[in-house]
Amino acid sequence: MKKYTYTEKKDTRSGFGDGLTELGKNNPDVVALCADLTGSLKMNEFAKNHPERFFQVGIAEANMMGMAAGLTIGGKIPFTGTFANFSTGRVYDQIRQSIAYSHKNVKICASHAGLTLGEDGATHQILEDIGLMKMLPGMTVINTCDYNQTKAATIAIAEHDGPVYLRFGRPKVPVFMPTDEKFEIGKAVKLTEGTDVTIVATGHLVWESLQAAEQLESEGISAEVINIHTIKPLDEKAILESVAKTKCIVTAEEHNKYGGLGESVARCLAQHSPTPQEFVAVNDSFGESATPAQLMKKYNIDQDAVVKAVKDVLKRK
């Protein structure tokens, strides 16, 4: 099994900020809007270098979405930036009516997703956003795993015609994806080959799944790990090819088990290849205030939870 290692930890939101900075230099049509969280979204460099293309709208997220939709009419490519909770739940009507319905070319970029924003607590943590966004017709939904992949995705979505929801996080996490790997929307990345079980993971759970696979290998269990960075459109071909070999699957995500990656995979399997599946996800619950590691442990979305889910699903083959 290929071993993925890391030499540093960086937050995925910095990958977004650096990707946006690069876009600012190379694509004059890219504009950015932020709802009073420029520092938290790492949009400072874009704002400093391109003040004529940066719009600080204040704590007015709904207005920001309407402005972004309008900017597309003149050929601009707007990137909006705020926390995931405010990027989706607070402004869902504006996204649905002003962006998704008319297929506006807006890139909704959402930081501090999931539980791992930690001590900010349950009201700022959102575990429903993937479900909310993937249900909108024509909306592409991306959830990246590390700094390198987030930077690459930020740059790639500028070339995509249509609305995109790009989800990333607050904490510093291992950087393990190659710096030169091209980001392809809708194309899963197989990280390890395996024969006993398929693990498909997204976001921060990709690293946890890789660590789980190493632990399982030491116990004689061969796990195939697939990084599903694009939840919609889902790379069904990669999933079906893998389960044809392994005959069982575990899905892992930092999201409610309702509406997330796991349900998308379950639909795919039900339609094409019914397969035993276990879900590593938050079990119909809000979060609370604690460190990211404490929350991942309590809500069963860490390495140990992936290992347990693998052992459970193997009994059902």
TABELLIN-V220529 format. One record per pair of residues at least 24 apart in sequence whose ideal C-beta (glycine too) atoms are under 10 Angstrom apart, sorted by the first residue. I is the first residue (numbers start at 1). J is the second residue. D is the distance in Angstrom with one decimal. If there is no record, write none. Layout:
i/j/d
I/J/D
I/J/D
This chain:
i/j/d
1/191/9.3
1/192/4.8
1/193/6.8
1/194/7.0
1/210/9.5
1/213/6.7
1/214/7.4
1/216/9.5
1/217/5.5
1/222/7.3
1/223/7.9
1/224/9.1
1/225/8.7
2/190/9.6
2/191/7.1
2/192/5.5
2/193/7.5
2/210/9.5
2/213/9.8
2/225/9.4
3/176/10.0
3/192/8.7
3/210/8.7
3/213/9.7
3/214/7.2
3/217/9.6
4/146/10.0
4/174/8.5
4/176/4.6
4/177/8.2
4/178/9.8
4/191/6.4
4/192/8.0
4/206/9.3
4/207/8.1
4/210/5.3
4/211/9.2
4/213/9.4
4/214/9.0
4/225/8.9
5/174/8.5
5/176/6.8
5/210/9.7
6/146/8.1
6/147/10.0
6/173/8.8
6/174/3.8
6/175/5.4
6/176/4.6
6/177/9.5
6/207/8.1
6/210/9.9
7/174/8.9
7/175/7.5
7/176/9.2
8/147/8.6
8/172/8.5
8/174/8.0
8/175/5.6
8/176/9.9
9/146/9.1
9/147/8.6
9/171/8.4
9/172/4.0
9/173/5.9
9/174/5.7
9/175/6.8
10/146/7.5
10/147/4.0
10/148/8.7
10/150/9.3
10/151/9.7
10/171/9.9
10/172/5.8
10/173/7.5
10/174/8.7
10/175/5.3
11/42/8.1
11/111/8.7
11/112/10.0
11/116/9.9
11/146/9.6
11/147/7.1
11/150/8.9
11/168/8.2
11/169/6.8
11/170/6.2
11/171/6.2
11/172/5.0
11/173/7.1
11/175/9.9
12/42/9.8
12/111/8.0
12/113/9.0
12/116/9.9
12/143/9.6
12/144/5.9
12/145/7.7
12/146/6.4
12/147/5.9
12/148/9.4
12/149/7.9
12/150/4.3
12/151/8.9
12/153/9.6
12/166/10.0
12/167/9.1
12/168/3.9
12/169/4.9
12/170/8.2
12/171/8.5
12/172/9.0
12/173/6.7
12/175/9.4
12/203/8.2
12/204/8.1
13/40/7.2
13/41/6.3
13/42/5.3
13/43/9.5
13/81/9.2
13/83/10.0
13/109/9.1
13/110/9.6
13/111/4.4
13/112/7.6
13/113/9.7
13/147/9.0
13/150/7.6
13/168/5.6
13/169/6.6
13/170/6.3
13/171/9.3
13/172/9.9
14/41/9.8
14/42/5.2
14/111/9.9
14/147/6.0
14/150/8.0
14/151/8.3
14/168/9.3
14/172/8.6
15/42/8.5
15/144/7.1
15/146/7.3
15/147/4.1
15/148/6.7
15/149/7.1
15/150/3.1
15/151/4.0
15/152/8.0
15/153/8.0
15/154/6.9
15/168/6.9
15/169/9.9
15/175/8.7
15/177/9.9
16/41/6.9
16/42/6.2
16/43/8.3
16/79/8.7
16/81/7.8
16/109/5.9
16/110/9.3
16/111/7.0
16/144/8.6
16/147/9.2
16/150/5.4
16/151/7.3
16/153/8.3
16/154/5.1
16/166/7.2
16/168/5.7
16/169/9.9
17/41/6.8
17/42/2.6
17/43/6.0
17/44/7.4
17/45/6.7
17/46/7.6
17/81/8.9
17/109/9.8
17/111/9.4
17/150/9.2
17/151/8.6
17/154/8.5
18/42/7.4
18/45/8.0
18/46/9.9
18/147/8.0
18/148/9.9
18/150/8.6
18/151/5.2
18/154/8.0
18/155/9.5
19/46/9.9
19/79/9.4
19/109/9.4
19/147/9.7
19/150/6.9
19/151/4.1
19/152/7.2
19/153/7.3
19/154/2.9
19/155/4.9
19/156/8.7
19/157/9.0
19/158/8.8
19/166/9.5
19/183/9.7
20/45/7.9
20/46/5.0
20/47/9.7
20/50/9.8
20/54/10.0
20/79/6.1
20/81/8.2
20/107/9.5
20/109/7.9
20/151/9.0
20/154/5.9
20/155/8.7
20/158/9.2
21/45/4.4
21/46/5.6
21/47/9.9
21/48/9.4
21/49/7.2
21/50/9.3
21/151/9.4
21/154/9.4
22/46/9.5
22/151/7.7
22/154/8.2
22/155/6.1
22/158/9.8
23/50/9.8
23/77/8.4
23/79/7.8
23/107/9.8
23/154/7.0
23/155/6.0
23/157/9.5
23/158/5.4
24/48/9.8
24/49/5.7
24/50/4.9
24/53/7.1
24/54/8.8
24/79/9.7
25/49/7.5
25/50/8.8
26/155/8.5
26/158/8.9
27/77/7.0
27/155/9.0
27/158/5.8
27/159/8.9
28/53/8.0
28/76/9.4
28/77/9.7
29/53/9.0
29/71/9.7
29/72/9.9
29/74/9.3
29/75/6.2
29/76/5.5
29/77/5.0
29/78/9.5
29/105/9.6
29/158/8.3
30/76/7.6
30/77/5.0
30/78/8.0
30/79/6.6
30/107/8.8
30/155/9.9
30/158/5.9
31/55/7.1
31/67/9.6
31/68/8.4
31/71/5.9
31/72/9.7
31/74/9.7
31/76/4.8
31/77/6.9
31/78/5.1
31/79/7.3
31/80/9.9
32/56/9.5
32/68/9.6
32/77/9.7
32/78/7.2
32/79/4.8
32/80/7.8
32/81/6.6
32/107/9.4
32/109/8.8
33/57/5.8
33/61/9.7
33/63/9.4
33/64/5.0
33/65/8.8
33/67/6.1
33/68/5.7
33/71/8.0
33/78/6.0
33/79/7.3
33/80/5.0
33/81/6.9
33/82/9.0
33/106/9.4
33/109/9.7
34/58/9.2
34/61/10.0
34/64/7.8
34/79/9.1
34/80/7.5
34/81/4.5
34/82/6.8
34/109/9.5
35/59/6.0
35/60/6.5
35/61/4.7
35/62/9.4
35/63/8.6
35/64/5.3
35/65/9.6
35/80/7.7
35/81/7.3
35/82/4.1
35/83/8.6
35/86/6.4
35/87/8.6
35/90/9.3
35/91/9.3
36/60/8.4
36/61/9.2
36/64/9.8
36/82/8.0
36/86/9.8
37/61/9.9
37/81/6.7
37/82/5.4
37/83/6.7
37/86/8.4
37/111/7.7
37/112/8.8
38/81/7.7
38/82/10.0
40/81/8.6
40/82/8.4
40/83/7.4
40/111/6.4
40/112/7.2
40/117/9.8
40/170/7.9
41/79/9.6
41/80/9.4
41/81/3.9
41/82/6.9
41/83/8.4
41/109/7.2
41/110/9.1
41/111/5.4
41/112/9.0
41/168/9.6
42/81/8.6
42/111/8.1
42/168/10.0
43/79/8.4
43/81/5.4
43/109/8.9
43/111/9.8
46/79/8.5
46/81/9.3
53/78/9.5
54/79/10.0
55/80/9.5
57/82/9.3
59/86/8.6
60/91/9.8
61/85/9.7
61/86/4.8
61/87/7.2
61/88/9.7
61/89/9.8
61/90/5.3
61/91/4.9
61/94/8.1
62/86/9.5
62/90/7.1
62/91/4.9
62/92/9.6
62/93/7.8
62/94/4.8
62/95/9.3
62/98/9.3
63/91/9.1
63/94/8.3
64/91/7.6
64/94/8.5
64/106/10.0
64/108/9.7
65/90/9.6
65/91/5.0
65/92/9.6
65/93/9.2
65/94/4.0
65/95/5.7
65/96/9.8
65/97/9.3
65/98/6.1
65/99/6.3
65/104/9.5
65/106/7.4
65/108/7.8
66/91/9.1
66/94/5.9
66/95/10.0
66/97/9.3
66/98/5.4
66/99/8.9
67/98/9.6
67/106/9.8
68/94/9.3
68/95/9.5
68/98/8.3
68/99/7.2
68/104/7.6
68/105/9.3
68/106/4.6
68/107/8.4
68/108/8.1
68/163/9.7
69/94/8.0
69/95/8.9
69/97/9.0
69/98/4.1
69/99/5.2
69/100/9.8
69/101/9.8
69/102/7.4
69/104/4.6
69/105/9.2
69/106/6.1
69/163/9.3
70/98/8.3
70/104/8.7
70/106/9.9
71/104/8.9
71/105/9.2
71/106/8.2
72/98/9.9
72/99/8.5
72/102/9.0
72/103/9.5
72/104/4.6
72/105/4.7
72/106/6.2
72/163/9.3
73/102/9.7
73/104/8.2
73/105/9.7
75/105/8.9
76/105/8.4
76/106/9.7
77/105/6.0
77/106/8.4
77/107/6.9
77/157/9.0
77/158/5.6
77/159/9.1
77/160/9.6
77/161/9.6
78/104/8.6
78/105/7.8
78/106/5.4
78/107/6.8
78/108/9.3
78/109/10.0
79/106/8.2
79/107/4.6
79/108/8.4
79/109/5.4
79/154/7.9
79/157/8.5
79/158/8.0
79/164/9.4
79/166/8.6
80/106/6.7
80/107/7.1
80/108/5.4
80/109/6.2
80/110/8.6
80/166/9.9
81/107/9.5
81/108/8.9
81/109/5.1
81/110/8.1
81/111/7.2
81/166/9.9
82/108/9.1
82/109/8.3
82/110/7.1
82/111/7.5
82/112/8.8
83/110/6.8
83/111/5.9
83/112/4.3
83/113/8.0
83/117/7.6
83/120/8.6
83/124/6.4
83/125/9.4
83/126/7.9
83/170/8.8
84/108/9.4
84/109/9.4
84/110/3.7
84/111/6.6
84/112/5.9
84/113/3.8
84/114/7.7
84/117/8.6
84/124/9.0
84/125/8.7
84/126/5.0
84/127/9.6
84/128/9.7
84/129/5.1
84/130/9.4
84/133/9.7
84/165/9.0
84/166/9.9
84/167/6.0
84/168/8.4
84/169/8.6
84/170/9.8
85/110/8.3
85/111/10.0
85/112/7.3
85/113/8.3
85/117/9.0
85/120/9.4
85/123/7.7
85/124/5.6
85/125/7.2
85/126/4.2
85/127/9.8
85/128/9.4
85/129/7.5
86/110/8.2
86/111/9.9
86/112/9.1
86/124/8.7
86/126/8.8
87/111/8.3
87/112/9.4
87/113/8.8
87/126/8.6
87/129/7.4
87/132/9.9
87/133/8.9
87/165/7.7
87/166/9.4
87/167/8.5
88/113/9.2
88/126/6.6
88/128/7.8
88/129/4.3
88/130/9.0
88/131/9.5
88/132/5.1
88/133/6.1
88/136/10.0
88/165/7.5
88/167/9.0
89/126/6.2
89/128/7.1
89/129/7.1
89/132/7.0
90/126/9.8
92/129/9.7
92/132/6.1
92/133/8.9
92/136/8.8
95/132/8.7
95/133/7.9
95/136/6.9
95/139/8.2
95/163/7.8
95/165/8.5
96/132/9.5
96/135/9.5
96/136/6.1
96/137/9.5
96/139/9.4
99/136/8.4
99/138/9.4
99/139/8.3
99/162/9.7
99/163/5.2
99/165/10.0
100/133/8.9
100/135/9.6
100/136/4.2
100/137/6.4
100/138/6.0
100/139/5.5
100/162/9.3
100/163/5.8
100/165/9.8
101/136/8.6
101/137/8.2
101/138/8.8
101/163/9.9
102/138/9.6
102/163/9.4
103/137/8.6
103/138/5.3
103/139/9.4
103/161/8.6
103/162/5.8
103/163/6.8
104/138/9.7
104/162/8.3
104/163/6.1
105/157/9.9
105/158/9.5
105/160/8.3
105/161/6.1
105/162/6.2
105/163/7.0
105/164/8.7
106/139/9.9
106/162/8.9
106/163/5.2
106/164/7.7
106/165/9.6
107/140/9.4
107/142/9.8
107/154/8.2
107/157/5.3
107/158/7.2
107/160/8.3
107/162/9.7
107/163/7.6
107/164/4.9
107/165/8.4
107/166/6.4
108/133/7.7
108/139/8.6
108/141/9.8
108/157/9.9
108/163/7.0
108/164/6.8
108/165/4.9
108/166/6.9
108/167/9.1
109/142/9.8
109/150/9.7
109/153/9.7
109/154/7.3
109/157/8.6
109/164/8.5
109/165/8.4
109/166/4.8
109/167/8.5
109/168/7.7
110/143/9.6
110/165/6.7
110/166/6.7
110/167/5.2
110/168/7.1
110/169/9.5
111/150/9.9
111/166/9.5
111/167/8.5
111/168/5.8
111/169/6.8
111/170/6.4
112/167/9.9
112/168/8.6
112/169/6.7
112/170/4.7
112/171/9.4
113/143/7.6
113/166/9.9
113/167/4.7
113/168/6.5
113/169/5.6
113/170/8.3
113/203/7.4
113/204/9.0
113/254/7.2
113/255/8.3
114/143/9.1
114/167/8.3
114/168/9.7
114/169/6.4
114/170/9.0
114/171/9.7
114/203/6.9
114/204/6.9
114/205/9.3
114/253/8.5
114/254/3.6
114/255/6.6
114/256/9.8
114/282/8.4
114/287/8.3
114/292/8.9
114/295/8.9
114/296/9.2
114/299/9.8
114/301/8.4
115/169/9.5
115/171/10.0
115/204/9.0
115/254/6.1
115/255/9.2
115/282/7.0
115/285/9.9
115/286/9.6
115/287/4.7
115/288/8.8
115/290/8.7
115/292/6.9
115/294/9.5
115/295/4.3
115/296/6.6
115/298/9.0
115/299/6.2
115/301/7.2
116/169/5.4
116/170/6.4
116/171/4.9
116/173/8.1
116/203/9.0
116/204/5.9
116/254/6.5
116/287/9.4
116/291/9.1
116/292/3.9
116/293/8.7
116/295/6.9
116/296/6.9
116/301/9.3
117/169/7.1
117/170/4.4
117/171/7.6
117/287/8.9
117/292/7.7
117/295/9.3
118/170/7.3
118/171/6.9
118/287/9.0
118/288/9.9
118/289/7.5
118/290/6.5
118/291/5.4
118/292/4.6
118/293/8.7
118/294/8.1
118/295/6.5
118/296/9.7
119/170/10.0
119/288/9.9
119/289/5.3
119/290/7.0
119/291/6.9
119/292/8.8
119/294/9.8
119/295/9.5
120/170/8.2
120/287/9.5
120/289/7.2
121/286/9.5
121/287/7.4
121/288/6.5
121/289/3.9
121/290/8.8
122/285/9.2
122/286/4.5
122/287/4.7
122/288/5.4
122/289/7.2
123/286/8.5
123/287/9.3
123/289/9.6
124/170/9.8
124/287/9.0
124/289/9.4
125/254/9.7
125/282/9.5
125/286/7.3
125/287/4.2
125/288/8.4
125/289/9.0
125/295/8.3
126/167/9.4
126/255/8.8
126/256/9.2
126/286/9.4
126/287/9.0
127/253/9.4
127/254/7.6
127/255/5.3
127/256/4.3
127/257/9.2
127/258/9.2
127/259/9.1
127/260/8.2
127/281/8.4
127/282/5.2
127/284/9.4
127/285/7.8
127/286/7.3
127/287/6.9
127/299/9.0
127/301/9.9
128/255/7.7
128/256/5.6
128/258/7.9
128/259/6.4
128/260/8.7
128/282/9.8
128/286/9.6
129/165/7.6
129/167/6.6
129/255/7.6
129/256/9.3
129/259/9.0
129/260/9.2
130/165/8.1
130/167/6.9
130/202/8.4
130/203/9.2
130/231/5.9
130/232/8.6
130/253/7.5
130/254/9.4
130/255/5.1
130/256/8.4
130/259/6.5
130/260/4.8
130/261/7.0
130/263/9.4
130/264/8.8
131/231/9.7
131/255/7.6
131/256/7.0
131/258/6.6
131/259/2.3
131/260/6.1
131/261/9.9
131/263/7.7
131/264/9.5
132/165/8.8
132/259/7.5
133/163/9.0
133/164/9.4
133/165/4.1
133/166/10.0
133/167/8.2
133/231/8.7
133/232/7.9
133/259/9.6
134/165/8.1
134/231/6.0
134/232/4.4
134/233/9.7
134/234/9.0
134/259/7.5
134/260/8.4
134/261/9.2
134/263/9.1
134/264/7.0
135/232/9.1
135/259/7.7
136/163/7.7
136/165/8.4
136/232/9.2
137/163/9.8
138/162/5.8
138/163/6.4
138/232/9.7
139/163/5.2
139/164/7.4
139/165/6.0
139/232/6.8
140/164/4.5
140/165/7.0
140/166/8.7
140/185/6.2
140/186/7.9
140/230/7.1
140/231/9.0
140/232/6.1
140/233/7.1
141/165/4.9
141/166/8.5
141/167/7.4
141/202/9.8
141/229/10.0
141/230/7.1
141/231/4.6
141/232/4.2
141/233/8.8
141/234/9.3
141/260/9.9
141/261/9.5
141/264/9.2
142/166/5.0
142/167/6.7
142/168/9.0
142/183/8.8
142/185/7.0
142/186/9.3
142/202/9.2
142/203/9.8
142/228/10.0
142/229/5.9
142/230/5.3
142/231/7.3
142/232/8.6
143/167/4.5
143/168/7.7
143/169/9.3
143/201/9.8
143/202/4.6
143/203/4.4
143/204/9.0
143/205/9.4
143/206/9.4
143/228/8.0
143/229/6.4
143/230/8.0
143/231/6.0
143/253/7.7
143/254/8.3
143/255/8.2
143/260/9.1
143/261/7.7
144/168/5.6
144/169/8.8
144/177/8.8
144/183/8.5
144/202/8.5
144/203/6.8
144/204/9.5
144/206/8.9
144/227/9.2
144/229/5.5
144/230/9.5
145/169/9.7
145/173/8.0
145/174/9.2
145/175/9.6
145/176/8.1
145/177/6.6
145/189/9.0
145/191/9.5
145/201/7.8
145/202/7.2
145/203/5.9
145/204/6.9
145/205/8.1
145/206/3.8
145/207/6.7
145/208/10.0
145/209/9.5
145/210/9.5
145/227/5.9
145/228/9.4
145/229/6.5
146/173/6.1
146/174/6.5
146/175/5.0
146/176/5.9
146/177/5.2
146/203/9.5
146/204/8.7
146/206/7.6
146/207/7.2
146/227/9.6
147/172/8.8
147/173/7.9
147/174/9.1
147/175/4.8
147/176/9.5
147/177/8.3
147/179/9.3
148/175/5.9
148/176/8.0
148/177/4.5
148/178/6.9
148/179/5.3
148/180/8.9
148/181/7.3
148/183/9.4
149/175/9.1
149/176/9.3
149/177/4.7
149/178/9.3
149/179/9.9
149/181/7.6
149/183/6.7
149/189/8.5
149/203/9.8
149/206/8.7
149/227/7.9
149/229/6.2
150/175/10.0
150/177/9.3
150/183/9.3
150/203/9.9
150/229/9.3
151/177/9.8
151/179/8.6
151/183/8.8
152/177/8.1
152/178/9.5
152/179/8.5
152/180/9.0
152/181/6.7
152/182/7.1
152/183/3.8
152/184/9.5
152/229/9.4
153/183/4.9
153/184/9.8
153/185/8.1
153/229/6.8
153/230/8.7
154/183/8.8
155/182/10.0
155/183/7.4
156/182/7.9
156/183/4.2
156/184/7.5
156/185/6.4
157/183/8.5
157/185/7.2
159/185/9.1
160/185/5.9
160/186/9.9
164/230/9.8
164/232/10.0
165/231/9.1
165/232/8.6
167/202/8.9
167/203/7.0
167/229/9.9
167/231/8.8
167/254/9.3
167/255/9.1
168/203/7.9
168/204/9.4
169/203/7.1
169/204/6.1
169/254/7.9
169/292/8.7
170/292/8.1
171/204/7.8
171/291/9.0
171/292/4.9
171/293/9.0
172/292/9.6
173/203/9.3
173/204/5.8
173/206/9.4
173/207/6.3
173/208/9.7
173/292/8.9
174/204/9.6
174/206/9.6
174/207/5.1
174/208/9.9
174/210/8.9
174/211/9.2
175/207/9.5
176/206/8.4
176/207/6.6
176/210/7.4
177/206/8.6
177/207/9.8
177/227/7.8
177/229/9.3
183/229/7.6
183/230/9.2
184/229/9.1
184/230/8.3
184/235/9.3
185/229/8.6
185/230/5.5
185/232/9.8
185/233/7.7
185/235/9.9
186/229/9.3
186/230/4.8
186/231/9.7
186/232/8.4
186/233/4.4
186/234/7.6
186/235/5.9
186/236/9.7
186/237/10.0
186/238/9.9
187/228/10.0
187/229/8.5
187/230/7.2
187/233/9.6
187/235/5.9
187/237/9.4
187/238/7.9
188/226/5.2
188/227/6.5
188/228/5.3
188/229/7.5
188/230/7.5
188/234/8.4
188/235/3.9
188/236/9.3
188/237/8.4
188/238/4.0
188/239/7.3
188/241/9.9
188/242/9.0
189/225/9.5
189/226/7.0
189/227/4.3
189/228/8.4
189/229/7.0
189/230/9.9
189/235/9.1
189/238/8.6
190/224/7.0
190/225/7.6
190/226/5.3
190/227/7.8
190/238/6.8
190/241/9.2
190/242/7.6
191/224/8.5
191/225/4.5
191/226/6.8
191/227/5.6
192/217/8.8
192/222/8.8
192/223/6.8
192/224/6.1
192/225/4.5
192/226/8.7
193/222/8.1
193/223/9.4
193/224/5.9
193/225/9.0
193/242/9.5
193/245/9.3
194/221/8.3
194/222/4.2
194/223/4.4
194/224/3.3
194/225/7.2
194/226/9.7
194/242/8.4
194/245/8.3
194/246/6.6
195/221/9.5
195/222/4.6
195/223/8.9
195/224/7.4
195/245/6.3
195/246/6.3
195/247/9.6
196/220/8.8
196/221/5.2
196/222/4.5
196/223/6.6
196/224/8.3
196/245/9.4
196/246/6.1
196/247/8.6
196/248/8.0
196/310/8.3
196/313/9.9
196/314/6.8
196/317/8.6
197/221/6.8
197/222/7.6
197/223/5.1
197/224/7.1
197/225/9.6
197/242/9.5
197/243/9.3
197/246/5.2
197/247/8.4
197/248/5.4
197/249/7.1
197/250/6.5
197/276/9.5
197/278/9.3
197/309/9.2
197/310/5.2
197/311/9.2
197/313/6.4
197/314/6.2
197/317/8.5
198/223/7.6
198/224/5.0
198/225/8.2
198/226/6.7
198/238/9.6
198/239/7.4
198/240/10.0
198/241/9.5
198/242/4.3
198/243/5.4
198/244/9.6
198/245/7.9
198/246/4.6
198/247/8.8
198/248/7.0
198/249/4.4
198/250/7.2
198/251/9.2
198/265/9.5
198/275/8.5
198/277/9.4
198/310/9.6
198/313/9.3
199/223/5.4
199/224/6.9
199/225/4.9
199/226/7.0
199/227/9.9
199/242/9.3
199/246/9.3
199/249/7.5
199/250/4.9
199/251/8.0
199/252/6.4
199/278/9.7
199/280/8.7
199/306/6.5
199/309/8.4
199/310/6.9
199/313/9.6
200/224/9.0
200/225/8.0
200/226/4.7
200/227/8.1
200/228/5.0
200/234/9.6
200/235/9.3
200/238/8.3
200/239/6.2
200/242/7.8
200/243/9.3
200/249/6.5
200/250/7.5
200/251/5.4
200/252/7.3
200/253/9.1
200/261/7.1
200/262/8.8
200/264/9.8
200/265/6.1
200/277/9.7
201/225/6.8
201/226/7.4
201/227/6.6
201/228/6.7
201/229/9.8
201/250/8.4
201/251/7.4
201/252/4.0
201/253/7.0
201/254/9.6
201/261/8.0
201/280/8.0
201/306/7.7
202/226/9.6
202/227/7.4
202/228/4.8
202/229/6.6
202/230/8.8
202/231/6.3
202/251/8.4
202/252/7.4
202/253/5.1
202/254/8.0
202/255/8.1
202/260/8.2
202/261/5.0
202/262/9.7
202/264/9.9
203/227/9.5
203/228/9.2
203/229/8.2
203/231/9.5
203/252/9.0
203/253/6.5
203/254/5.2
203/255/8.0
203/260/10.0
203/261/8.8
203/301/10.0
204/252/9.5
204/253/8.9
204/254/5.2
204/292/8.4
204/296/8.0
204/301/8.4
204/302/9.6
205/251/9.0
205/252/4.0
205/253/5.6
205/254/5.8
205/255/9.1
205/261/8.9
205/280/6.8
205/281/8.8
205/296/8.9
205/301/6.3
205/302/8.5
205/303/9.3
205/305/9.1
205/306/7.4
206/252/7.9
206/253/9.7
207/303/8.6
208/252/6.8
208/254/9.2
208/280/8.3
208/296/7.6
208/301/7.4
208/302/5.5
208/303/4.7
208/304/8.9
208/305/7.9
208/306/5.8
208/307/9.6
209/250/8.0
209/251/9.7
209/252/5.2
209/280/8.3
209/303/7.9
209/306/5.3
209/307/9.7
209/309/9.9
209/310/9.4
210/303/8.9
210/306/9.4
211/302/9.0
211/303/4.6
211/304/9.6
211/306/8.1
211/307/9.0
212/250/8.8
212/252/8.3
212/280/9.2
212/302/8.8
212/303/4.8
212/304/7.9
212/305/8.4
212/306/3.8
212/307/4.8
212/308/9.2
212/309/8.7
212/310/6.9
213/303/9.5
213/306/8.2
213/307/9.1
213/310/8.6
214/303/9.2
215/303/7.0
215/304/8.8
215/306/8.9
215/307/5.7
215/310/9.5
216/306/8.7
216/307/6.2
216/310/5.9
216/311/8.4
216/314/9.7
219/307/8.6
219/310/9.7
219/311/8.9
221/307/9.0
221/310/6.6
221/311/7.9
221/314/7.2
222/246/8.4
223/250/8.4
223/306/8.9
223/307/9.4
223/310/6.4
224/249/9.3
225/250/9.7
225/252/9.3
225/306/9.5
226/251/10.0
228/252/9.4
228/253/8.6
228/261/6.0
228/264/8.7
228/265/8.0
231/255/9.2
231/260/7.5
231/261/5.3
231/263/9.9
231/264/6.0
231/265/9.4
232/261/9.7
232/264/7.1
233/264/9.8
234/261/8.2
234/264/5.2
234/265/7.3
234/267/8.7
234/268/6.3
235/268/9.5
236/264/9.1
236/265/8.8
236/267/9.4
236/268/4.8
236/269/9.2
236/271/8.6
236/272/7.1
236/273/9.7
237/268/9.8
237/272/10.0
239/264/9.4
239/265/6.1
239/268/5.9
239/269/7.6
239/272/9.0
239/273/8.8
239/275/9.2
240/268/7.1
240/269/7.9
240/271/9.8
240/272/5.7
240/273/5.6
240/275/9.0
241/273/10.0
242/275/9.9
243/268/9.5
243/269/7.0
243/272/9.4
243/273/6.1
243/274/9.8
243/275/4.8
243/276/9.2
243/277/8.9
244/273/6.9
244/275/9.1
246/275/8.6
246/313/9.6
246/314/9.7
246/317/8.6
247/273/9.6
247/275/6.7
247/276/7.5
247/313/9.6
247/314/9.5
247/316/9.6
247/317/5.2
248/275/6.2
248/276/4.5
248/277/7.4
248/278/8.1
248/310/8.5
248/312/9.6
248/313/4.6
248/314/6.4
248/315/9.3
248/316/6.6
248/317/5.0
249/273/9.9
249/275/5.7
249/276/7.3
249/277/5.0
249/278/7.7
249/279/9.9
249/309/9.8
249/310/9.7
249/313/7.0
250/276/9.5
250/277/7.2
250/278/4.9
250/279/7.8
250/280/6.3
250/305/9.6
250/306/6.5
250/307/9.5
250/308/9.5
250/309/4.6
250/310/5.5
250/311/9.7
250/312/8.5
250/313/5.7
250/314/9.6
251/277/6.6
251/278/7.6
251/279/5.6
251/280/6.7
251/281/7.3
251/306/9.9
251/309/8.6
252/278/9.3
252/279/8.3
252/280/4.0
252/281/7.5
252/301/7.2
252/302/9.6
252/303/9.7
252/305/7.8
252/306/5.4
252/309/7.6
252/310/9.9
253/279/8.4
253/280/7.1
253/281/5.2
253/282/8.6
253/301/7.5
254/280/9.4
254/281/7.9
254/282/7.7
254/292/9.6
254/295/9.4
254/296/7.8
254/299/9.0
254/301/5.8
255/281/5.8
255/282/6.7
255/301/8.7
256/281/6.4
256/282/5.2
256/283/8.1
256/284/6.5
256/285/7.7
256/286/9.2
257/281/3.8
257/282/6.6
257/283/5.9
257/284/6.7
257/285/9.5
257/301/9.9
258/282/9.3
258/283/9.3
258/284/6.4
275/313/9.2
275/316/9.5
275/317/9.1
276/312/9.1
276/313/5.3
276/314/8.6
276/315/8.7
276/316/3.9
276/317/6.1
277/309/9.3
277/313/6.8
277/316/8.8
278/305/9.8
278/306/9.3
278/308/8.5
278/309/4.0
278/310/7.5
278/311/9.1
278/312/5.3
278/313/4.3
278/314/9.4
278/315/9.9
278/316/8.1
279/305/10.0
279/309/7.3
279/313/9.8
280/304/10.0
280/305/5.0
280/306/5.4
280/307/9.7
280/308/8.5
280/309/5.1
280/310/9.3
281/305/9.3
281/309/9.8
